[in-house]
Amino acid sequence: MNDRLKRWKGKVALVTGATSGIGYATAEALAGVGMKVAITGRRSERLEALKERLESSGAEALALTADQSIPEANHKIFQRLRDHWGPLDVLINNAGVAHRSKIADLEEHQLQTMFDVNLRAATLCLQEAVKEMREKEEAVIINIGSMSGHRLVQGGGGAFYAGIKSAFRVMTDGLRYELAEEKSRIKLCMISPGLVDTEFHKIAAGEQPEYQFTPLQGSDIADAVLYILSTSPTVQISDMMIRCTRQMT
Ligand SMILES: NC(=O)c1ccc[n+]([C@@H]2O[C@H](COP(=O)([O-])OP(=O)(O)OC[C@H]3O[C@@H](n4cnc5c(N)ncnc54)[C@H](OP(=O)(O)O)[C@@H]3O)[C@@H](O)[C@H]2O)c1
């Protein structure tokens, strides 16, 4: 393990959306560093299975089943985590969902879910985390955005999702300014992945997505999370865009 990661051993991390994909890989990586890891998602069997997996590797884990599209559920996640381990040190704000459709054809429940999970829940988690982290000597928040928050790809029906992820990116920048104004020690980072081979992408692209290149894996994004945590307390990686090799847009 990188020596600069040792300072996180025994510290508390929360990974939202850890039942699969990027969140799952990141929870494993943080447990590998010796962090206490709280994990969320709606699928409780998967959460429990991951909790057992982390514990069997010697880590402490806490499974918090929650549907984050319900505002109150987000507050409860933090309440339960505080009651169990105290205030958190690292938030990986990752839970997300995408529905691909032309905007004209998007069903109301689809746009509602994308707004509720990707923007409202993520913002509520940011508010809770900032409140808890204010007194910490060092604390890190990593928002998982998307390359879709940086550019619009023609076709593919991802425009509404791109709009939400763009709003998330701009809001992240705004919060970073606010934290700087109050001389906060909290680091706020956004990782914007390109195509990652996860359930999310398979659902959005159909059963057998045909890739023009080798997609990223969740573990590639987990590696980036560890890199951010390894930087000195005075270094803030504000944005990381990660494409797979040969991904052009
Ligand atoms: N895959 C890509 O190509 C890609 C690219 C750029 C950005 N991203 C972003 O990466 C993040 C993670 O996505 P992923 O690719 O790892 O997809 P994934 O494998 O589908 O994981 C998404 C996670 O979010 C959770 N989630 C979804 N709706 C939820 C809800 N209502 N309440 C609580 N948890 C919920 C899911 O848990 P449950 O289903 O158990 O609730 C799951 O653990 C998302 O923010 C996504 O926008 C992905």
The ligand as an SDF file (V2000), in Angstrom:
LIG
                    3D

 48 52  0  0  0  0  0  0  0  0999 V2000
  -21.0970    3.1830  -16.0830 N   0  0  0  0  0  0  0  0  0  0  0  0
  -20.7550    4.2670  -16.7490 C   0  0  0  0  0  0  0  0  0  0  0  0
  -20.4540    4.2280  -17.9490 O   0  0  0  0  0  0  0  0  0  0  0  0
  -20.7250    5.5900  -16.0230 C   0  0  0  0  0  0  0  0  0  0  0  0
  -20.1310    6.6660  -16.6950 C   0  0  0  0  0  0  0  0  0  0  0  0
  -20.0750    7.8890  -16.0700 C   0  0  0  0  0  0  0  0  0  0  0  0
  -20.5880    8.0450  -14.8160 C   0  0  0  0  0  0  0  0  0  0  0  0
  -21.1790    6.9990  -14.1700 N   0  0  0  0  0  0  0  0  0  0  0  0
  -21.7190    7.2610  -12.8430 C   0  0  0  0  0  0  0  0  0  0  0  0
  -21.1630    6.3360  -11.9320 O   0  0  0  0  0  0  0  0  0  0  0  0
  -22.0340    6.1720  -10.8180 C   0  0  0  0  0  0  0  0  0  0  0  0
  -22.1440    4.6870  -10.4860 C   0  0  0  0  0  0  0  0  0  0  0  0
  -22.6720    4.0130  -11.5970 O   0  0  0  0  0  0  0  0  0  0  0  0
  -22.1870    2.5730  -12.0450 P   0  0  0  0  0  0  0  0  0  0  0  0
  -21.7310    2.7190  -13.4530 O   0  0  0  0  0  0  0  0  0  0  0  0
  -21.3020    1.9490  -11.0430 O   0  0  0  0  0  0  0  0  0  0  0  0
  -23.5900    1.8270  -12.1270 O   0  0  0  0  0  0  0  0  0  0  0  0
  -24.2860    0.6320  -11.3130 P   0  0  0  0  0  0  0  0  0  0  0  0
  -23.4210   -0.5690  -11.3420 O   0  0  0  0  0  0  0  0  0  0  0  0
  -25.6520    0.5190  -11.9020 O   0  0  0  0  0  0  0  0  0  0  0  0
  -24.3660    1.2020   -9.8370 O   0  0  0  0  0  0  0  0  0  0  0  0
  -25.2820    2.1910   -9.4710 C   0  0  0  0  0  0  0  0  0  0  0  0
  -25.4490    2.1590   -7.9680 C   0  0  0  0  0  0  0  0  0  0  0  0
  -26.3770    3.1910   -7.6010 O   0  0  0  0  0  0  0  0  0  0  0  0
  -27.3390    2.6170   -6.7370 C   0  0  0  0  0  0  0  0  0  0  0  0
  -28.6390    3.2720   -6.8470 N   0  0  0  0  0  0  0  0  0  0  0  0
  -29.3800    3.5150   -7.9600 C   0  0  0  0  0  0  0  0  0  0  0  0
  -30.5620    4.0480   -7.6330 N   0  0  0  0  0  0  0  0  0  0  0  0
  -30.5970    4.1290   -6.2740 C   0  0  0  0  0  0  0  0  0  0  0  0
  -31.5560    4.5800   -5.3290 C   0  0  0  0  0  0  0  0  0  0  0  0
  -32.7610    5.0220   -5.6980 N   0  0  0  0  0  0  0  0  0  0  0  0
  -31.2350    4.5100   -4.0170 N   0  0  0  0  0  0  0  0  0  0  0  0
  -30.0400    4.0470   -3.6170 C   0  0  0  0  0  0  0  0  0  0  0  0
  -29.0950    3.6100   -4.4570 N   0  0  0  0  0  0  0  0  0  0  0  0
  -29.3670    3.6370   -5.7720 C   0  0  0  0  0  0  0  0  0  0  0  0
  -27.4460    1.1670   -7.1570 C   0  0  0  0  0  0  0  0  0  0  0  0
  -27.8910    0.3840   -6.0520 O   0  0  0  0  0  0  0  0  0  0  0  0
  -29.3150   -0.3770   -5.9820 P   0  0  0  0  0  0  0  0  0  0  0  0
  -29.7300   -0.6970   -7.3820 O   0  0  0  0  0  0  0  0  0  0  0  0
  -29.0430   -1.5600   -5.1350 O   0  0  0  0  0  0  0  0  0  0  0  0
  -30.2130    0.6100   -5.3270 O   0  0  0  0  0  0  0  0  0  0  0  0
  -25.9920    0.8270   -7.4940 C   0  0  0  0  0  0  0  0  0  0  0  0
  -25.3130    0.4220   -6.3350 O   0  0  0  0  0  0  0  0  0  0  0  0
  -23.3360    6.8640  -11.2060 C   0  0  0  0  0  0  0  0  0  0  0  0
  -23.4340    8.1100  -10.5450 O   0  0  0  0  0  0  0  0  0  0  0  0
  -23.2040    7.0850  -12.6970 C   0  0  0  0  0  0  0  0  0  0  0  0
  -23.9180    8.2260  -13.1260 O   0  0  0  0  0  0  0  0  0  0  0  0
  -21.2430    5.7800  -14.7520 C   0  0  0  0  0  0  0  0  0  0  0  0
  1  2  1  0
  2  3  2  0
  2  4  1  0
  4  5  1  0
  4 48  2  0
  5  6  2  0
  6  7  1  0
  7  8  2  0
  8  9  1  0
  8 48  1  0
  9 10  1  0
  9 46  1  0
 10 11  1  0
 11 12  1  0
 11 44  1  0
 12 13  1  0
 13 14  1  0
 14 15  2  0
 14 16  1  0
 14 17  1  0
 17 18  1  0
 18 19  2  0
 18 20  1  0
 18 21  1  0
 21 22  1  0
 22 23  1  0
 23 24  1  0
 23 42  1  0
 24 25  1  0
 25 26  1  0
 25 36  1  0
 26 27  1  0
 26 35  1  0
 27 28  2  0
 28 29  1  0
 29 30  1  0
 29 35  2  0
 30 31  1  0
 30 32  2  0
 32 33  1  0
 33 34  2  0
 34 35  1  0
 36 37  1  0
 36 42  1  0
 37 38  1  0
 38 39  2  0
 38 40  1  0
 38 41  1  0
 42 43  1  0
 44 45  1  0
 44 46  1  0
 46 47  1  0
M  CHG  2   8   1  16  -1
M  END
$$$$
